[in-house]
Amino acid sequence: GEDVEQSLFLSVREGDSSVINCTYTDSSSTYLYWYKQEPGAGLQLLTYIFSNMDMKQDQRLTVLLNKKDKHLSLRIADTQTGDSAIYFCAEDGNNRLAFGKGNQVVVIP
Amino acid sequence: GAGVSQSPSNKVTEKGKDVELRCDPISGHTALYWYRQSLGQGLEFLIYFQGNSAPDKSGLPSDRFSAERTGGSVSTLTIQRTQQEDSAVYLCASSLDLAKNIQYFGAGTRLSVL
């Protein structure tokens, strides 16, 4: 089955880098995803990585995928106050997404 | 449309009433998904559609929940005889198709059952 685990809370100073980690269990996932959720809002797709890649960079975002350890991370460079949100990683399989519990990031000005 | 649209954005209902939640996917997206987000359970998958067909209903929490999709576009999620434990945010997503499973989400419907 799918089981995605994330740590819960991260506090970071504005301008520093943030790193959020996630482990997953379904090695047959095609893509792995990062979503952002701001208070009262839906899920915003931030980025995704194809399962045969090990890194993807998209502006301030860097995704690293370690398939051997089933570990996914998201690095946000130059973290800004607008990055304060809950971040969810997700894996696909069986025509659905399985999400972690989310990681709340609080950016301190 | 430009994005996934859900209505209503908020719904307050009394226990025992039926509610209908609506989702309008991104134009051209053939796959549509419903999820539920609650404090205790996190984000749970409910059901998906490919076109108008929902091959797997096993994610629906009980037989009070049903969903349909018509014309390969708009979908409605119906909850009959609502219970307090149905209170949650119901999220809809769509993707181009099941193979290209990059899912884009709507803002959700916040359901409160009193």
Interface residues (C-beta under 8 A of the other chain):
Chain A: T30 Y31 Y33 Y35 A41 G42 L43 Q44 L45 Y48 F88 D92 N95 R96 L97 A98 F99 G100 K101 G102
Chain B: V4 Q6 A31 Y33 Y35 G42 L43 F45 Y48 Q50 D56 G59 L91 A93 L98 N101 I102 Q103 Y104 F105 G106 A107 G108
